[in-house]
Amino acid sequence: MSAIQGCRSCGHSDLATVLNFGQSPLADRLLRPEELGEEDLFFPLRLVVCPQCALVQITENVPPQILYCGDYPYYTSVSPGLVRHFTQAAHAMLARTPLPAGARVIEAASNDGYQLKVFRDAGFEVLGVDPASGPAQAANDAGIETCCDFFSAEVARRLAGEGKRARLLTGNNVLNLIQDLDDFAQAVDLLLEEEGTLCFEVPDFVATVDQAAFDNVFHQNTTYWTATSLDRFWRARGLYLNHIEPAPTFGGSLRVYFERREDPSTAVRARLAEEQERGVPSPEFYAAFAERVERIKAGLCAMIADLRRQGQRIVAYGAAGGMATTLLSYLDLQDNPIEYAVDINPHKHGRFTSGSRLEIRPAEALIEDRPDVALLLAWNFADEILEQQAAFREGGGRFLVPIPEPRLI
């Protein structure tokens, strides 16, 4: 582990603290029963903003080999909502940037190939790059060529040498995971054809602030982007923000399109002007965010304590990686008020969450065991989950939704 010496985007050294979570456990490190005697991995988690380029980021680098390799439990295809969304996103990209016959689409952090399948079925060459062996193997087994490695300049140089460059280079929820932004930008430059388009989705930190979604902050997410910081970062590296679209994923995301020529759409101009008016580039924008997060924490802790006094049994719904880990760690609940967690991802069943040590069971446990309340850690999928778990609610079960304001449904 190492602390950054300056901004990941521009190198500026005087970074302002937004939130300090203290020592926080590592997300997505789910323990098997035989590993419960091992100590959890805790790392500092401090969120800062650069007053020079407006990039929000955390101050520590956890080695990527610890974060993503080996037994990584995140498979996007198990979420019907995400599969629907990224299928629609692929069609939106094709509508916005029509590709010539035989064009290649490369995806960084392609996971199990859920989106590349859309491009392959449309007749294009596809190539995924992902360091997690499990999801990469699942993609290759499904006929989606996937290089099991980190998306880096070294890997890009090798692929480009093999003639594998992209007319469309895409990635979802990946730029925010990158520790070495310059290396990532070099990889993009090597692989993107001269007339190509870089298009990716990234969580929208303005939406995070507006919702006080502090659980979006975890060690994998090293950077937190706005249109302003995206424009400044890529412009300095010869790519221009030409279009922007909102997306509903992760509590609010941005789908952004970059090209080597500058031709910004009305949507880009409007969004940059809006962020300037709201003061997004300045540290003062984030002060109210930190105050609101503290109020949410106090309110959630009080509600959980009151439910326990009433004799209510509480479980968690969604062992959702960083969101679940950060929220439970930051609440610092005493006396283990949450009995276990449920999740629809079968790769997580029978394991235990990091830090809180909650056993993860199938979602069917809500019906079989009948707890009174489920703390909805995957709150950004609330509509989908409430629909899926209608039987639990009809039987008297309730969901405690933590963000943007704690409420029982």
C-alpha beads as a LAMMPS data file, in Angstrom:
LAMMPS data file: protein, C-alpha beads

409 atoms
408 bonds

1 atom types
1 bond types

-500.0 500.0 xlo xhi
-500.0 500.0 ylo yhi
-500.0 500.0 zlo zhi

Masses

1 110.0

Atoms # bond

1 1 1 0.000 0.000 0.000
2 1 1 1.216 3.528 -0.777
3 1 1 -0.127 7.046 -0.332
4 1 1 -0.275 9.389 -3.323
5 1 1 2.095 12.365 -3.298
6 1 1 -0.108 14.528 -5.505
7 1 1 -3.247 14.568 -7.648
8 1 1 -3.527 11.554 -9.942
9 1 1 -4.633 13.806 -12.802
10 1 1 -2.444 16.920 -12.627
11 1 1 0.108 16.283 -9.883
12 1 1 -1.035 19.179 -7.652
13 1 1 0.065 18.473 -4.065
14 1 1 -2.323 20.595 -1.962
15 1 1 -5.413 18.357 -1.793
16 1 1 -8.422 19.207 0.408
17 1 1 -10.088 16.529 2.559
18 1 1 -13.734 15.804 1.772
19 1 1 -14.407 12.794 4.060
20 1 1 -12.205 10.632 6.250
21 1 1 -13.560 7.120 6.871
22 1 1 -10.548 6.049 8.941
23 1 1 -9.457 2.422 8.595
24 1 1 -11.914 0.516 6.401
25 1 1 -11.997 -3.179 5.389
26 1 1 -11.306 -4.196 1.838
27 1 1 -14.425 -4.672 -0.279
28 1 1 -15.055 -7.850 -2.317
29 1 1 -12.738 -9.892 -0.109
30 1 1 -15.343 -12.434 0.896
31 1 1 -14.167 -15.053 3.350
32 1 1 -14.794 -18.781 3.161
33 1 1 -15.743 -20.481 6.457
34 1 1 -12.243 -21.908 6.847
35 1 1 -10.787 -18.379 6.550
36 1 1 -12.745 -16.851 9.419
37 1 1 -9.732 -17.154 11.691
38 1 1 -7.756 -14.814 9.431
39 1 1 -7.635 -11.094 10.092
40 1 1 -9.499 -8.738 7.779
41 1 1 -7.498 -6.413 5.555
42 1 1 -8.003 -2.792 6.659
43 1 1 -6.643 0.239 4.811
44 1 1 -7.014 4.013 5.283
45 1 1 -9.931 5.481 3.341
46 1 1 -9.730 9.269 2.926
47 1 1 -11.482 11.221 0.175
48 1 1 -9.860 14.430 -1.126
49 1 1 -10.434 16.932 -3.942
50 1 1 -7.863 18.686 -6.117
51 1 1 -8.596 22.451 -6.304
52 1 1 -6.606 22.717 -9.532
53 1 1 -8.248 20.129 -11.814
54 1 1 -11.360 19.267 -9.712
55 1 1 -10.615 15.534 -9.503
56 1 1 -11.934 13.834 -6.360
57 1 1 -9.873 10.810 -5.275
58 1 1 -8.771 8.687 -2.338
59 1 1 -5.279 9.049 -0.951
60 1 1 -4.154 5.411 -0.763
61 1 1 -3.258 2.856 -3.434
62 1 1 -4.074 -0.736 -2.530
63 1 1 -2.139 -3.145 -4.804
64 1 1 -4.401 -4.166 -7.730
65 1 1 -3.284 -7.776 -7.308
66 1 1 -5.037 -7.750 -3.928
67 1 1 -8.121 -5.983 -5.236
68 1 1 -8.992 -7.877 -8.409
69 1 1 -7.063 -11.037 -9.103
70 1 1 -7.756 -14.593 -8.119
71 1 1 -11.100 -15.357 -6.510
72 1 1 -12.869 -12.130 -7.477
73 1 1 -16.612 -12.583 -6.752
74 1 1 -18.182 -9.948 -9.012
75 1 1 -19.993 -11.274 -12.091
76 1 1 -22.124 -8.645 -13.805
77 1 1 -24.306 -11.168 -15.628
78 1 1 -25.994 -12.248 -12.381
79 1 1 -27.765 -8.864 -12.227
80 1 1 -30.676 -8.752 -14.710
81 1 1 -30.895 -4.982 -14.283
82 1 1 -27.255 -4.420 -15.223
83 1 1 -27.476 -6.781 -18.194
84 1 1 -30.527 -4.901 -19.490
85 1 1 -28.846 -1.565 -18.937
86 1 1 -25.576 -2.376 -20.662
87 1 1 -27.363 -4.094 -23.524
88 1 1 -29.262 -0.851 -24.082
89 1 1 -26.010 1.091 -23.648
90 1 1 -24.331 -0.946 -26.395
91 1 1 -27.171 -0.138 -28.786
92 1 1 -26.968 3.535 -27.773
93 1 1 -23.252 3.567 -28.594
94 1 1 -23.887 1.986 -31.981
95 1 1 -26.576 4.569 -32.719
96 1 1 -24.319 7.434 -31.696
97 1 1 -21.149 6.143 -33.392
98 1 1 -22.028 3.843 -36.321
99 1 1 -19.175 1.399 -36.944
100 1 1 -17.917 0.258 -40.340
101 1 1 -18.108 -3.417 -41.246
102 1 1 -15.366 -5.441 -39.627
103 1 1 -14.645 -2.822 -36.958
104 1 1 -13.277 -3.967 -33.629
105 1 1 -14.708 -3.099 -30.223
106 1 1 -12.349 -3.387 -27.261
107 1 1 -13.635 -3.223 -23.708
108 1 1 -11.471 -2.483 -20.690
109 1 1 -12.513 -4.376 -17.549
110 1 1 -14.937 -6.469 -19.595
111 1 1 -15.806 -8.804 -16.688
112 1 1 -17.696 -11.839 -18.029
113 1 1 -18.328 -10.386 -21.497
114 1 1 -21.918 -9.328 -20.875
115 1 1 -21.709 -6.205 -23.109
116 1 1 -19.252 -7.373 -25.757
117 1 1 -21.731 -10.110 -26.639
118 1 1 -24.061 -7.409 -28.003
119 1 1 -21.364 -6.082 -30.327
120 1 1 -20.315 -9.580 -31.391
121 1 1 -23.904 -10.511 -32.209
122 1 1 -24.122 -7.318 -34.299
123 1 1 -21.282 -8.633 -36.452
124 1 1 -18.235 -6.803 -35.053
125 1 1 -14.897 -8.094 -33.835
126 1 1 -14.641 -7.943 -30.054
127 1 1 -11.877 -8.190 -27.493
128 1 1 -12.125 -7.919 -23.735
129 1 1 -9.366 -7.168 -21.238
130 1 1 -9.958 -8.105 -17.594
131 1 1 -7.583 -9.184 -14.794
132 1 1 -10.039 -11.350 -12.835
133 1 1 -9.516 -14.970 -13.864
134 1 1 -13.022 -16.181 -13.017
135 1 1 -15.005 -13.644 -15.059
136 1 1 -12.415 -13.713 -17.872
137 1 1 -12.715 -17.499 -18.126
138 1 1 -16.509 -17.231 -18.158
139 1 1 -16.256 -14.779 -21.064
140 1 1 -13.877 -16.980 -23.048
141 1 1 -16.117 -19.995 -22.422
142 1 1 -18.982 -17.971 -23.911
143 1 1 -16.964 -17.251 -27.051
144 1 1 -15.961 -13.677 -26.120
145 1 1 -12.202 -13.372 -26.668
146 1 1 -10.788 -11.996 -23.423
147 1 1 -7.233 -11.205 -22.402
148 1 1 -6.857 -11.965 -18.697
149 1 1 -4.708 -9.024 -17.685
150 1 1 -4.878 -5.440 -16.468
151 1 1 -5.717 -2.816 -19.069
152 1 1 -2.330 -1.110 -19.182
153 1 1 0.073 0.529 -21.610
154 1 1 2.192 -2.632 -21.631
155 1 1 -0.753 -4.837 -22.588
156 1 1 -2.006 -2.251 -25.097
157 1 1 1.409 -2.112 -26.754
158 1 1 1.330 -5.885 -27.227
159 1 1 -2.219 -5.901 -28.591
160 1 1 -1.520 -3.007 -30.948
161 1 1 1.540 -4.909 -32.182
162 1 1 -0.800 -7.775 -33.056
163 1 1 -2.951 -5.374 -35.077
164 1 1 -5.737 -5.326 -32.510
165 1 1 -6.813 -1.686 -32.356
166 1 1 -10.317 -0.363 -31.729
167 1 1 -12.706 1.825 -33.665
168 1 1 -14.728 1.860 -30.434
169 1 1 -12.961 1.516 -27.094
170 1 1 -15.309 1.210 -24.172
171 1 1 -15.439 0.428 -20.476
172 1 1 -18.007 0.569 -17.717
173 1 1 -17.217 1.581 -14.149
174 1 1 -13.502 1.253 -14.921
175 1 1 -11.896 4.716 -15.142
176 1 1 -12.820 5.261 -11.501
177 1 1 -10.833 2.138 -10.575
178 1 1 -7.556 3.245 -12.160
179 1 1 -4.644 4.175 -9.893
180 1 1 -2.188 5.205 -12.630
181 1 1 -4.246 7.471 -14.883
182 1 1 -1.366 8.336 -17.187
183 1 1 -0.734 4.655 -17.893
184 1 1 -4.440 4.171 -18.662
185 1 1 -4.422 7.169 -21.019
186 1 1 -1.355 5.760 -22.804
187 1 1 -3.153 2.450 -23.265
188 1 1 -6.138 4.265 -24.779
189 1 1 -3.887 6.209 -27.141
190 1 1 -2.157 3.031 -28.303
191 1 1 -5.361 1.096 -28.973
192 1 1 -7.758 3.762 -30.261
193 1 1 -7.795 4.201 -34.034
194 1 1 -7.328 7.755 -35.344
195 1 1 -11.030 8.009 -36.221
196 1 1 -12.058 6.011 -33.192
197 1 1 -14.287 6.856 -30.242
198 1 1 -13.605 6.316 -26.557
199 1 1 -16.888 5.777 -24.723
200 1 1 -17.321 4.706 -21.144
201 1 1 -19.635 5.021 -18.198
202 1 1 -18.347 6.360 -14.925
203 1 1 -20.192 7.115 -11.670
204 1 1 -21.258 10.760 -11.567
205 1 1 -19.843 12.324 -8.426
206 1 1 -22.276 15.225 -8.632
207 1 1 -25.065 12.634 -8.276
208 1 1 -23.136 11.047 -5.405
209 1 1 -23.023 14.411 -3.638
210 1 1 -26.680 15.170 -4.347
211 1 1 -27.737 11.825 -2.850
212 1 1 -25.086 11.824 -0.113
213 1 1 -24.184 8.351 -1.416
214 1 1 -21.059 8.015 0.703
215 1 1 -21.073 4.233 0.252
216 1 1 -19.783 4.782 -3.292
217 1 1 -16.419 5.540 -1.671
218 1 1 -14.253 2.438 -1.276
219 1 1 -10.736 1.295 -2.037
220 1 1 -11.416 0.040 -5.563
221 1 1 -12.849 3.437 -6.519
222 1 1 -9.664 5.479 -6.494
223 1 1 -11.135 8.405 -8.474
224 1 1 -14.547 10.139 -8.521
225 1 1 -15.411 12.042 -11.689
226 1 1 -17.479 14.995 -12.816
227 1 1 -17.814 16.327 -16.346
228 1 1 -15.369 19.086 -15.380
229 1 1 -12.618 16.752 -14.201
230 1 1 -13.176 14.390 -17.146
231 1 1 -12.913 17.242 -19.634
232 1 1 -9.736 18.610 -18.020
233 1 1 -8.022 15.230 -17.753
234 1 1 -8.615 13.976 -21.298
235 1 1 -8.191 17.383 -22.963
236 1 1 -4.656 17.503 -21.582
237 1 1 -4.054 14.159 -23.302
238 1 1 -5.464 14.974 -26.739
239 1 1 -9.009 13.625 -26.442
240 1 1 -12.075 15.858 -26.344
241 1 1 -15.406 15.414 -24.582
242 1 1 -17.890 15.609 -27.464
243 1 1 -21.025 14.097 -25.976
244 1 1 -22.449 13.204 -22.578
245 1 1 -25.535 11.297 -21.491
246 1 1 -26.902 10.506 -18.028
247 1 1 -27.161 6.853 -16.998
248 1 1 -28.990 5.377 -13.986
249 1 1 -26.308 2.921 -12.834
250 1 1 -24.579 3.184 -9.444
251 1 1 -26.948 5.860 -8.207
252 1 1 -26.247 8.029 -11.269
253 1 1 -23.533 7.754 -13.912
254 1 1 -22.287 9.596 -16.983
255 1 1 -21.866 8.010 -20.405
256 1 1 -19.166 10.087 -22.065
257 1 1 -17.808 10.110 -25.625
258 1 1 -14.299 11.315 -26.488
259 1 1 -12.641 11.766 -29.867
260 1 1 -9.370 13.193 -31.180
261 1 1 -11.199 16.141 -32.776
262 1 1 -13.150 18.670 -30.710
263 1 1 -16.871 18.988 -31.476
264 1 1 -18.807 19.302 -28.181
265 1 1 -22.543 18.698 -28.215
266 1 1 -25.091 21.001 -26.605
267 1 1 -25.341 18.489 -23.747
268 1 1 -21.615 18.835 -23.007
269 1 1 -21.718 22.622 -23.001
270 1 1 -24.783 22.638 -20.756
271 1 1 -23.352 20.188 -18.241
272 1 1 -20.009 21.979 -17.939
273 1 1 -21.799 25.301 -17.460
274 1 1 -24.063 23.793 -14.802
275 1 1 -21.123 22.380 -12.863
276 1 1 -19.324 25.713 -13.028
277 1 1 -22.402 27.507 -11.707
278 1 1 -22.743 25.033 -8.816
279 1 1 -19.096 25.451 -7.863
280 1 1 -18.080 21.858 -8.600
281 1 1 -14.413 22.740 -9.237
282 1 1 -13.992 24.168 -5.709
283 1 1 -13.573 22.318 -2.366
284 1 1 -16.451 24.347 -0.877
285 1 1 -18.912 22.335 -3.004
286 1 1 -18.197 19.244 -0.905
287 1 1 -18.540 20.680 2.610
288 1 1 -22.325 20.261 2.777
289 1 1 -21.917 16.707 1.449
290 1 1 -19.776 15.712 4.428
291 1 1 -22.239 17.273 6.892
292 1 1 -25.166 15.428 5.313
293 1 1 -23.311 12.117 5.442
294 1 1 -22.884 12.520 9.185
295 1 1 -26.638 13.133 9.576
296 1 1 -27.460 9.993 7.576
297 1 1 -25.081 7.933 9.704
298 1 1 -26.672 9.178 12.931
299 1 1 -30.196 8.604 11.598
300 1 1 -29.465 5.057 10.411
301 1 1 -27.816 4.054 13.665
302 1 1 -30.786 5.416 15.628
303 1 1 -33.320 3.573 13.445
304 1 1 -31.469 0.263 13.739
305 1 1 -31.164 0.633 17.508
306 1 1 -34.886 1.402 17.771
307 1 1 -35.813 -1.638 15.664
308 1 1 -33.701 -3.834 17.909
309 1 1 -35.386 -2.429 21.015
310 1 1 -38.693 -3.445 19.439
311 1 1 -37.403 -6.993 19.070
312 1 1 -37.213 -6.790 15.270
313 1 1 -34.857 -9.189 13.472
314 1 1 -32.630 -7.401 10.943
315 1 1 -30.661 -8.805 8.015
316 1 1 -28.854 -7.127 5.131
317 1 1 -29.821 -7.371 1.470
318 1 1 -26.978 -7.163 -1.052
319 1 1 -23.394 -8.020 -0.165
320 1 1 -22.724 -5.440 -2.869
321 1 1 -18.975 -5.049 -2.821
322 1 1 -17.743 -1.641 -1.772
323 1 1 -21.151 -0.163 -1.064
324 1 1 -21.969 -2.764 1.582
325 1 1 -18.477 -2.733 3.049
326 1 1 -18.175 1.036 3.379
327 1 1 -21.671 1.560 4.745
328 1 1 -21.438 -1.144 7.398
329 1 1 -17.913 -0.135 8.388
330 1 1 -18.765 3.561 8.647
331 1 1 -21.898 2.879 10.725
332 1 1 -19.705 0.927 13.179
333 1 1 -22.762 -0.862 14.596
334 1 1 -22.370 -2.304 18.081
335 1 1 -23.515 -5.728 19.378
336 1 1 -24.013 -7.256 15.905
337 1 1 -27.600 -6.112 15.240
338 1 1 -27.581 -7.609 11.704
339 1 1 -27.876 -11.406 11.669
340 1 1 -26.711 -12.224 8.118
341 1 1 -26.775 -10.957 4.531
342 1 1 -28.561 -12.225 1.432
343 1 1 -27.480 -11.811 -2.190
344 1 1 -28.650 -13.133 -5.557
345 1 1 -25.060 -13.832 -6.688
346 1 1 -24.442 -17.568 -6.151
347 1 1 -20.671 -16.987 -6.172
348 1 1 -21.059 -15.240 -2.793
349 1 1 -23.252 -17.782 -1.019
350 1 1 -21.697 -19.459 2.004
351 1 1 -19.029 -16.807 2.368
352 1 1 -18.725 -13.974 4.865
353 1 1 -18.486 -10.221 4.359
354 1 1 -15.256 -8.383 5.105
355 1 1 -15.151 -6.568 8.424
356 1 1 -18.743 -7.199 9.497
357 1 1 -18.394 -11.001 9.061
358 1 1 -21.990 -11.538 7.931
359 1 1 -22.770 -14.931 6.415
360 1 1 -24.114 -14.529 2.868
361 1 1 -27.190 -16.617 2.052
362 1 1 -29.411 -16.874 -1.036
363 1 1 -32.167 -14.272 -1.316
364 1 1 -34.715 -17.048 -0.725
365 1 1 -33.728 -16.893 2.953
366 1 1 -36.015 -13.857 3.270
367 1 1 -39.001 -16.134 2.675
368 1 1 -37.704 -19.204 4.466
369 1 1 -36.438 -17.446 7.602
370 1 1 -38.815 -14.457 7.708
371 1 1 -36.701 -11.703 9.291
372 1 1 -38.590 -8.492 10.012
373 1 1 -36.372 -5.958 8.248
374 1 1 -33.767 -6.102 5.494
375 1 1 -31.246 -3.268 5.386
376 1 1 -31.026 -2.582 1.640
377 1 1 -27.309 -2.175 1.040
378 1 1 -27.869 -2.345 -2.729
379 1 1 -30.180 0.669 -2.439
380 1 1 -29.396 1.900 -5.957
381 1 1 -31.326 -1.127 -7.278
382 1 1 -34.233 -0.532 -4.906
383 1 1 -37.005 -0.634 -7.527
384 1 1 -35.767 -3.901 -9.022
385 1 1 -35.220 -5.538 -5.631
386 1 1 -38.570 -4.437 -4.190
387 1 1 -40.272 -5.976 -7.210
388 1 1 -38.265 -9.199 -6.908
389 1 1 -39.001 -9.483 -3.194
390 1 1 -42.720 -8.740 -3.300
391 1 1 -43.483 -11.978 -1.413
392 1 1 -41.236 -10.922 1.483
393 1 1 -43.053 -7.598 1.755
394 1 1 -46.486 -9.173 1.396
395 1 1 -45.590 -11.407 4.339
396 1 1 -44.906 -8.360 6.491
397 1 1 -41.210 -7.875 5.803
398 1 1 -39.876 -4.350 5.366
399 1 1 -36.814 -2.849 3.720
400 1 1 -34.717 -0.190 5.426
401 1 1 -33.394 1.988 2.597
402 1 1 -30.355 3.951 3.861
403 1 1 -29.766 6.546 1.114
404 1 1 -30.522 9.334 0.257
405 1 1 -32.495 9.472 3.504
406 1 1 -33.084 6.493 5.858
407 1 1 -36.633 5.183 5.459
408 1 1 -38.636 1.992 5.984
409 1 1 -40.609 0.605 3.048

Bonds

1 1 1 2
2 1 2 3
3 1 3 4
4 1 4 5
5 1 5 6
6 1 6 7
7 1 7 8
8 1 8 9
9 1 9 10
10 1 10 11
11 1 11 12
12 1 12 13
13 1 13 14
14 1 14 15
15 1 15 16
16 1 16 17
17 1 17 18
18 1 18 19
19 1 19 20
20 1 20 21
21 1 21 22
22 1 22 23
23 1 23 24
24 1 24 25
25 1 25 26
26 1 26 27
27 1 27 28
28 1 28 29
29 1 29 30
30 1 30 31
31 1 31 32
32 1 32 33
33 1 33 34
34 1 34 35
35 1 35 36
36 1 36 37
37 1 37 38
38 1 38 39
39 1 39 40
40 1 40 41
41 1 41 42
42 1 42 43
43 1 43 44
44 1 44 45
45 1 45 46
46 1 46 47
47 1 47 48
48 1 48 49
49 1 49 50
50 1 50 51
51 1 51 52
52 1 52 53
53 1 53 54
54 1 54 55
55 1 55 56
56 1 56 57
57 1 57 58
58 1 58 59
59 1 59 60
60 1 60 61
61 1 61 62
62 1 62 63
63 1 63 64
64 1 64 65
65 1 65 66
66 1 66 67
67 1 67 68
68 1 68 69
69 1 69 70
70 1 70 71
71 1 71 72
72 1 72 73
73 1 73 74
74 1 74 75
75 1 75 76
76 1 76 77
77 1 77 78
78 1 78 79
79 1 79 80
80 1 80 81
81 1 81 82
82 1 82 83
83 1 83 84
84 1 84 85
85 1 85 86
86 1 86 87
87 1 87 88
88 1 88 89
89 1 89 90
90 1 90 91
91 1 91 92
92 1 92 93
93 1 93 94
94 1 94 95
95 1 95 96
96 1 96 97
97 1 97 98
98 1 98 99
99 1 99 100
100 1 100 101
101 1 101 102
102 1 102 103
103 1 103 104
104 1 104 105
105 1 105 106
106 1 106 107
107 1 107 108
108 1 108 109
109 1 109 110
110 1 110 111
111 1 111 112
112 1 112 113
113 1 113 114
114 1 114 115
115 1 115 116
116 1 116 117
117 1 117 118
118 1 118 119
119 1 119 120
120 1 120 121
121 1 121 122
122 1 122 123
123 1 123 124
124 1 124 125
125 1 125 126
126 1 126 127
127 1 127 128
128 1 128 129
129 1 129 130
130 1 130 131
131 1 131 132
132 1 132 133
133 1 133 134
134 1 134 135
135 1 135 136
136 1 136 137
137 1 137 138
138 1 138 139
139 1 139 140
140 1 140 141
141 1 141 142
142 1 142 143
143 1 143 144
144 1 144 145
145 1 145 146
146 1 146 147
147 1 147 148
148 1 148 149
149 1 149 150
150 1 150 151
151 1 151 152
152 1 152 153
153 1 153 154
154 1 154 155
155 1 155 156
156 1 156 157
157 1 157 158
158 1 158 159
159 1 159 160
160 1 160 161
161 1 161 162
162 1 162 163
163 1 163 164
164 1 164 165
165 1 165 166
166 1 166 167
167 1 167 168
168 1 168 169
169 1 169 170
170 1 170 171
171 1 171 172
172 1 172 173
173 1 173 174
174 1 174 175
175 1 175 176
176 1 176 177
177 1 177 178
178 1 178 179
179 1 179 180
180 1 180 181
181 1 181 182
182 1 182 183
183 1 183 184
184 1 184 185
185 1 185 186
186 1 186 187
187 1 187 188
188 1 188 189
189 1 189 190
190 1 190 191
191 1 191 192
192 1 192 193
193 1 193 194
194 1 194 195
195 1 195 196
196 1 196 197
197 1 197 198
198 1 198 199
199 1 199 200
200 1 200 201
201 1 201 202
202 1 202 203
203 1 203 204
204 1 204 205
205 1 205 206
206 1 206 207
207 1 207 208
208 1 208 209
209 1 209 210
210 1 210 211
211 1 211 212
212 1 212 213
213 1 213 214
214 1 214 215
215 1 215 216
216 1 216 217
217 1 217 218
218 1 218 219
219 1 219 220
220 1 220 221
221 1 221 222
222 1 222 223
223 1 223 224
224 1 224 225
225 1 225 226
226 1 226 227
227 1 227 228
228 1 228 229
229 1 229 230
230 1 230 231
231 1 231 232
232 1 232 233
233 1 233 234
234 1 234 235
235 1 235 236
236 1 236 237
237 1 237 238
238 1 238 239
239 1 239 240
240 1 240 241
241 1 241 242
242 1 242 243
243 1 243 244
244 1 244 245
245 1 245 246
246 1 246 247
247 1 247 248
248 1 248 249
249 1 249 250
250 1 250 251
251 1 251 252
252 1 252 253
253 1 253 254
254 1 254 255
255 1 255 256
256 1 256 257
257 1 257 258
258 1 258 259
259 1 259 260
260 1 260 261
261 1 261 262
262 1 262 263
263 1 263 264
264 1 264 265
265 1 265 266
266 1 266 267
267 1 267 268
268 1 268 269
269 1 269 270
270 1 270 271
271 1 271 272
272 1 272 273
273 1 273 274
274 1 274 275
275 1 275 276
276 1 276 277
277 1 277 278
278 1 278 279
279 1 279 280
280 1 280 281
281 1 281 282
282 1 282 283
283 1 283 284
284 1 284 285
285 1 285 286
286 1 286 287
287 1 287 288
288 1 288 289
289 1 289 290
290 1 290 291
291 1 291 292
292 1 292 293
293 1 293 294
294 1 294 295
295 1 295 296
296 1 296 297
297 1 297 298
298 1 298 299
299 1 299 300
300 1 300 301
301 1 301 302
302 1 302 303
303 1 303 304
304 1 304 305
305 1 305 306
306 1 306 307
307 1 307 308
308 1 308 309
309 1 309 310
310 1 310 311
311 1 311 312
312 1 312 313
313 1 313 314
314 1 314 315
315 1 315 316
316 1 316 317
317 1 317 318
318 1 318 319
319 1 319 320
320 1 320 321
321 1 321 322
322 1 322 323
323 1 323 324
324 1 324 325
325 1 325 326
326 1 326 327
327 1 327 328
328 1 328 329
329 1 329 330
330 1 330 331
331 1 331 332
332 1 332 333
333 1 333 334
334 1 334 335
335 1 335 336
336 1 336 337
337 1 337 338
338 1 338 339
339 1 339 340
340 1 340 341
341 1 341 342
342 1 342 343
343 1 343 344
344 1 344 345
345 1 345 346
346 1 346 347
347 1 347 348
348 1 348 349
349 1 349 350
350 1 350 351
351 1 351 352
352 1 352 353
353 1 353 354
354 1 354 355
355 1 355 356
356 1 356 357
357 1 357 358
358 1 358 359
359 1 359 360
360 1 360 361
361 1 361 362
362 1 362 363
363 1 363 364
364 1 364 365
365 1 365 366
366 1 366 367
367 1 367 368
368 1 368 369
369 1 369 370
370 1 370 371
371 1 371 372
372 1 372 373
373 1 373 374
374 1 374 375
375 1 375 376
376 1 376 377
377 1 377 378
378 1 378 379
379 1 379 380
380 1 380 381
381 1 381 382
382 1 382 383
383 1 383 384
384 1 384 385
385 1 385 386
386 1 386 387
387 1 387 388
388 1 388 389
389 1 389 390
390 1 390 391
391 1 391 392
392 1 392 393
393 1 393 394
394 1 394 395
395 1 395 396
396 1 396 397
397 1 397 398
398 1 398 399
399 1 399 400
400 1 400 401
401 1 401 402
402 1 402 403
403 1 403 404
404 1 404 405
405 1 405 406
406 1 406 407
407 1 407 408
408 1 408 409
